[in-house]
Amino acid sequence: MKLQTKYHGEIEIKDTEVIEFSTGIPGFINEKKFVILRLEEESPFFILQSVEKPTLAFVLAIPFLYFKDYEIELDGNTISQLQIEREQDVSVYSILTVKEPFEKTTANLQAPIIINNQSKRGKQIILTNTSYKTKHALFEQVKEEV
């Protein structure tokens, strides 16, 4: 199917690439179908693009690449809702708040996007009783390691 996107213009996707968010995403509860696209070839960043609303797209990153100690535990309800059977079927993303300059970009570690790549189901979960916040400097730890 043809899909109009915010960052890639018109592209062709397969129906099997569509991820169902049965409860939507907080703030966008009526948007239930998304695809994940790589921002650019070889880029560590992704786009969570609404299938039905071309202007709705979130920039994502895999949090474990930037926050080595990041850990989450999924509750039974989320595991059941996403039909998760094996840990290796799951992808975890953080929504980024892109800033100028890009080095000031932040990641939302408190509300990760969880995708079951087998069932094509997704959910944004809100972590409670955690020190994770909605804005963690994405490049702070990278600079320390250099």
C-alpha positions in Angstrom: 0.0 0.0 0.0 1.1 3.6 -0.6 1.7 5.6 2.5 2.1 9.4 2.8 4.7 10.2 5.5 6.0 13.2 7.4 9.7 12.6 6.7 9.9 10.3 3.7 7.2 11.6 1.4 5.1 8.9 -0.3 6.4 5.3 0.2 5.3 1.8 -0.4 4.8 -0.5 2.6 3.4 -4.0 3.0 0.4 -4.7 5.1 2.5 -7.0 7.2 4.6 -4.0 8.3 1.7 -2.2 10.1 1.8 -2.3 13.9 -1.5 -2.2 15.8 -1.6 -0.1 18.9 -5.0 -1.3 20.2 -5.2 1.5 22.8 -3.5 4.2 20.7 -0.6 6.2 22.1 -1.2 8.5 25.1 -2.4 11.8 23.6 -3.3 10.1 20.3 -5.7 7.4 21.4 -7.5 7.3 18.1 -4.3 6.6 16.1 -3.9 2.8 16.2 -1.9 1.9 13.1 1.7 2.8 12.7 4.9 1.6 10.8 8.4 1.9 12.0 10.8 3.4 9.3 14.5 4.0 9.6 15.1 7.7 9.5 18.0 7.3 7.0 19.8 4.2 5.7 22.4 3.1 8.4 20.9 5.7 10.9 20.4 4.7 14.5 17.1 6.7 14.5 13.7 5.5 13.5 10.3 7.1 12.7 7.0 5.8 14.2 4.7 6.9 11.4 0.9 6.9 11.6 -0.6 5.0 8.8 -3.7 7.2 8.7 -2.3 10.7 9.6 0.7 11.7 7.5 1.6 14.6 9.8 1.8 12.3 12.9 5.3 10.8 13.3 7.6 10.4 16.2 11.4 10.2 16.1 12.6 7.1 18.0 15.9 5.6 19.2 16.8 2.3 20.8 17.4 3.4 24.4 20.0 0.7 25.2 22.4 2.2 22.6 22.5 5.5 24.6 21.7 4.4 28.2 23.7 1.3 29.0 22.0 0.8 32.4 18.5 1.2 31.1 16.2 -1.6 32.3 12.5 -2.1 32.1 10.2 -4.9 33.3 6.9 -5.6 31.5 3.9 -6.3 33.6 1.7 -9.4 32.8 -1.0 -7.3 31.3 1.3 -5.8 28.7 2.8 -9.2 27.9 -0.7 -10.6 27.4 -1.9 -7.6 25.4 1.0 -7.7 23.0 1.0 -11.5 22.9 4.7 -11.7 23.9 6.0 -15.3 24.0 9.8 -14.7 23.7 12.0 -11.8 24.8 13.8 -11.8 21.4 10.5 -10.9 19.6 10.3 -7.6 21.4 11.8 -4.2 20.4 12.0 -1.3 22.8 12.2 2.4 21.6 12.2 5.8 23.2 10.5 8.8 21.7 12.9 11.6 21.2 12.3 15.3 21.6 14.5 16.7 18.8 16.1 20.0 19.6 18.4 22.6 17.9 21.2 21.9 18.0 20.6 18.1 17.7 23.1 17.4 20.5 20.5 18.8 23.0 17.9 16.1 21.9 16.3 14.2 24.8 14.8 10.7 25.2 11.7 9.8 27.1 12.8 6.8 29.2 9.7 6.9 31.4 7.3 5.9 28.6 9.0 3.5 26.2 7.3 2.1 23.0 7.2 -1.7 23.2 6.7 -3.6 19.9 6.1 -7.4 19.5 7.7 -7.9 16.1 5.9 -11.3 15.6 2.3 -10.3 16.5 2.8 -6.7 15.1 1.3 -5.2 18.3 2.6 -2.2 20.0 2.0 -0.2 23.2 3.5 2.8 24.9 3.9 2.0 28.5 4.3 4.4 31.4 6.9 3.2 34.0 6.0 4.0 37.6 8.2 3.8 40.7 11.3 4.6 38.6 13.9 7.3 38.4 13.4 7.5 34.6 12.1 10.8 33.4 10.5 12.1 30.1 13.7 14.0 29.2 17.1 12.4 29.4 19.9 14.0 27.4 20.6 11.6 24.6 24.2 12.5 24.0 25.4 13.2 27.6 26.7 9.6 28.2 28.1 9.3 24.7 30.4 12.4 25.4 31.5 10.9 28.7 32.7 7.7 27.0 34.8 9.5 24.3 
